[in-house]
Amino acid sequence: MIIIWAGLFTGPIVFAAICYFLRTTGQFTYVSTEELNRIMIYVVPFVIIAALFGSNFLYRNHLKAINKMTTPEEKLSSFRSVLIIRYALPEMAAFLALVAFLLSGDLRFMAGAGVMLVWMTIIFPTRGRIATDLELPTEFVS
């Protein structure tokens, strides 16, 4: 489970470093229009908020269905799919914010991506959290 999280977590970090490098060194010379900035200043926060609430909503709904399953193997197998969805939504919002930063150079978008990464850190899948969410003893969670 941690490998899934790490894979989805490192993508935006690497892309953020690349975007920041390209903007600060002048390697990326796209001239953003005022109209694009006006649109992105509303779209990016909306997507970030939607990703926060959407990932939790989908996670909780799928968790109810998973907890109706009987065997720990079934629960863990289905839980992996739910985790991918839970982490993919904030990752998608982070990538959108980073693309907006790359196009505009506005550091507020980089901060939005940072918020998504902090959120992904907060919902890190510990053994205890997985066991609690799946209503399993800790020894079943590897």
NORFENCOR-V529501 format. One record per pair of residues at least 6 apart in sequence whose C-alpha atoms are under 8 Angstrom apart, sorted by sequence separation. I is the first residue (numbers start at 1). J is the second residue. D is the distance in whole Angstrom. If there is no record, write none. Layout:
i:I j:J d:D
i:I j:J d:D
//
This chain:
i:22 j:28 d:5
i:23 j:29 d:8
i:69 j:75 d:6
i:100 j:106 d:8
i:101 j:107 d:6
i:131 j:137 d:6
i:101 j:108 d:8
i:131 j:138 d:5
i:67 j:75 d:7
i:101 j:109 d:5
i:66 j:75 d:6
i:100 j:109 d:6
i:101 j:110 d:6
i:131 j:140 d:8
i:128 j:138 d:6
i:131 j:141 d:6
i:98 j:109 d:6
i:127 j:138 d:7
i:130 j:141 d:7
i:66 j:78 d:7
i:97 j:109 d:5
i:98 j:110 d:6
i:66 j:79 d:7
i:97 j:110 d:6
i:127 j:141 d:6
i:97 j:112 d:6
i:98 j:113 d:6
i:127 j:142 d:7
i:63 j:79 d:8
i:97 j:113 d:6
i:94 j:112 d:7
i:95 j:113 d:7
i:63 j:82 d:8
i:94 j:113 d:4
i:62 j:82 d:7
i:93 j:113 d:7
i:94 j:114 d:7
i:94 j:116 d:6
i:59 j:82 d:6
i:93 j:116 d:7
i:94 j:117 d:7
i:59 j:83 d:8
i:91 j:116 d:7
i:59 j:85 d:8
i:90 j:116 d:6
i:91 j:117 d:8
i:58 j:85 d:8
i:59 j:86 d:6
i:90 j:117 d:8
i:58 j:86 d:7
i:90 j:119 d:8
i:55 j:85 d:7
i:56 j:86 d:7
i:90 j:120 d:7
i:55 j:86 d:5
i:55 j:87 d:7
i:87 j:120 d:7
i:55 j:89 d:6
i:54 j:89 d:8
i:55 j:90 d:7
i:52 j:89 d:8
i:51 j:89 d:5
i:52 j:90 d:7
i:51 j:90 d:5
i:48 j:90 d:7
i:51 j:93 d:6
i:48 j:93 d:5
i:47 j:93 d:6
i:48 j:94 d:8
i:44 j:93 d:7
i:44 j:96 d:7
i:44 j:97 d:6
i:44 j:100 d:8
i:76 j:134 d:8
i:75 j:134 d:7
i:40 j:100 d:7
i:48 j:112 d:7
i:72 j:136 d:7
i:44 j:109 d:7
i:76 j:141 d:8
i:37 j:104 d:7
i:45 j:112 d:7
i:67 j:134 d:6
i:44 j:112 d:8
i:48 j:116 d:7
i:66 j:134 d:7
i:67 j:135 d:7
i:72 j:140 d:7
i:63 j:133 d:7
i:32 j:103 d:6
i:63 j:134 d:7
i:31 j:103 d:7
i:32 j:104 d:5
i:30 j:103 d:6
i:31 j:104 d:7
i:28 j:102 d:8
i:1 j:80 d:7
i:4 j:83 d:8
i:5 j:84 d:8
i:8 j:87 d:7
i:12 j:91 d:7
i:19 j:98 d:7
i:23 j:102 d:7
i:4 j:84 d:7
i:8 j:88 d:7
i:15 j:95 d:8
i:19 j:99 d:8
i:22 j:102 d:8
i:1 j:83 d:8
i:5 j:87 d:7
i:9 j:91 d:7
i:12 j:94 d:6
i:16 j:98 d:6
i:19 j:101 d:8
i:20 j:102 d:8
i:23 j:105 d:7
i:8 j:91 d:7
i:12 j:95 d:6
i:15 j:98 d:8
i:19 j:102 d:6
i:12 j:98 d:8
i:16 j:110 d:8
i:12 j:113 d:8
i:12 j:117 d:8
i:9 j:117 d:7
i:9 j:120 d:7
i:5 j:124 d:7
i:5 j:125 d:8
i:2 j:124 d:8
i:2 j:125 d:6
i:1 j:125 d:7
//
